[in-house]
Amino acid sequence: MAKARRRRARDTWKEKRWYKINTPKSLGEAEIGTTPARDPEILKKRRVESSLKDLTGDFSKQYIKLYFQIDDVAGDTATTKFIGHKVTTDYVRSMIRRGTSRIDALISVNTKDNYKIKVHVLAITTRRAKSSQQKLMRETMENMVQEIALDKTFDELVEAVVTGKMASEIYHQLKKIYPLKRVETIKTQVVEEPT
């Protein structure tokens, strides 16, 4: 019986090149990692996750995860666009205590430059609030986020969310209704981009 010749497997790893991944211009075009690919076209639409600590160097911002999507490759550099952010669940759990109220507001907003974004804002009170107070606070949060988004471009809104400026504005307005422990924008997601 004749021996069948075994074909040697092709090593595709050697054909790959490394590409640097940079954040969008609005977030300072910082390098957030590298990725290998045989063809730069394969990289497009690839999702990348980074923490705010990696961008700013501030260790206290480690709980904020930023999500990007590669949208263009030039040379050995891949540029991204911001597609959302999320606060880690363990951080959210650490803020909630017994005898406090958790008030969530999920809002779909449109920016000045026609981006449609889902925003999830969380407020935590110092003591348990009545349902009528919670309802008023939720409505106030929804109205404020709508107004802030309509007044800002996409890049300005991302900056306000990531730096915590929007949560701070909401906090100062809500504490007039009921004593608060914290307000945090715990999640954003880009739903639709302008065409």
N, C-alpha and C positions, 0 to 999 in steps of 0.2 A: 504494500500500500504506500502510495506517495504521500510525503508530508506536505501539508498546506503551508504556504509561506505566510507568515504573519505580517500584516501591514503595520508600519510604525505610526503611532498616533502623532498628529501634528500639534506642536506646542504653540497654541494661540496666544499664550501669555506674552511671549517675546514680541509679538506684533503690536501689542498695546503701548500707548503713550500715556504719560501722566499729564493731567490738566489741573491747573489751579482753579479753585472755585472762589469767586468774589461776591460780596454782598452788593445790592443795588447802590447807585450813587447817593440816594437819600440816607443810606446807613453807612456812608463813608468808604465804600468799595474795599472793605477789609477782607483779607483772605480768611476763609473759614474752613478750608480743607483742600484735599487733592483727591482726584479720582482717576482710575485708569479706563481707557477705552480704545478700541481699534479704530473707530470712525467717530469724528466729532459730532456727526448727526445723531448717533446713538445717545449722546449725552442730553440732547434737548428733551425737555419734559421730565428729566430725572429730578427727584425731590431730595432736598438736603435739609438736615436739622442741625441747629446750633443753639447754644444757650447765650443769653445776653451777657453772661460773665465772659464768654470767649471774645465778644466784641468790645466790651468796655474794660475788662480786667477787674471789674468790681465783683468780688466774691459773693457779696450779699445778693446779687442778682442771678444767682445760679439756678433758681427755681423757675425762671422764665425761659421757655423753649420757643425759638423762632423757626418758622418753616419757610423755605425758599424753593423755587423751581428754576432750573437752568433754562434760560430762554435764548441764549446766544453764545457762540464760541468763536473767539478770534485768536488765532495763533495757538498758544498753549494756555489761554485764559478763558474760563467759562464765566459769563455774567449771569446773575440770577435776578428773579423778581420776588418780592415778598408775597406769600400766599396765606399767611396766618400766623398766629402765635397761641400758646397755651401755657397756663400756669400749672405746675405739677400738682397732682392730686394730694400728695402727702403734705404739701404746703397749705393747701386749702383746708385739709382736715386739721392741721395744727392750729388754725385760726378759730375754729368752731369749738365752743365750750358749752357745757350744760347750762341752761338758764339764759342762753342768748337766742336771738332770732336770726335766721339766715334768709335774706331776701335776694332772690335771683331775678334778673331782667334780661330776657333774650330779645334783642332788637335788630331788625333789618334796616339798614340805613343806606342812603345814597350820598356820595361825596359831591363836592362842587364840580369835579371833573368826571362825573357819572360812573364811578365805581360803585358796585353794590356789595356791601359787606355785612356779615352777621356779627354782632357784638354781644358778648355775654358778660354782664356786669354783676358783681356780687357785693352785697352790703351785709355787714355783721354788726348787730347792735350789742351794747354792753349788757342789757337785761332783756328779758322777753318783752316784745312789743305786742300791742293789741293788733288784731287783724285789720282794723280800719287804718291804723298807723302804717302797717306794712303795705297796705294797698296804696296809700298816699305816697309812700316812699318809692314804691315800684313805678307808679305813674310819673313821679318827678324824675326818676332815673331815665325812664324811656324818653320823656320830653327833652331832657338835657342832652342825651346822646344824639337824638335827632338833630337838635339845634347845632351842636358842636360839629357834627358830620357835614351838615349843609353849608357851614361856614368855612370848611377846610378842604384842601385838595387831598388826594389819596396819601401823598408823601407826608403832608402835615398831620393827617389823622394817625398814620402809623407812628410817627414820632411822638404825638401826644399820648397814644396808648402805651407804647413801649417804655417811655420815660416815666409814666405814671401821672402826667399832668392832668389828663382827663379824669382819672380816678380822684385826684386831689380836688378838682373843681366840684365834682359830684359830692364828695365828702363834706365840703364846706357848706353846700346847699342843704344836704340831708340832715346834718347835725342840728339844724334849726327845728326839724320835725321831732327828732328823737336822738338821745345820746348814742353815738356810734363808736365801735371799736376799730373798724377798718372798712374801706371800700377798695375793691380790686377789679380790674378788667381781666377776667380769668381766661377768656378765649375770644379770638377773632378769626374770621375765615372770609377770604375773598370769594364771593359767589359769582360775580360777573364783572368783566372788564369792559370798558367802552370799546366799540369797534371802529 
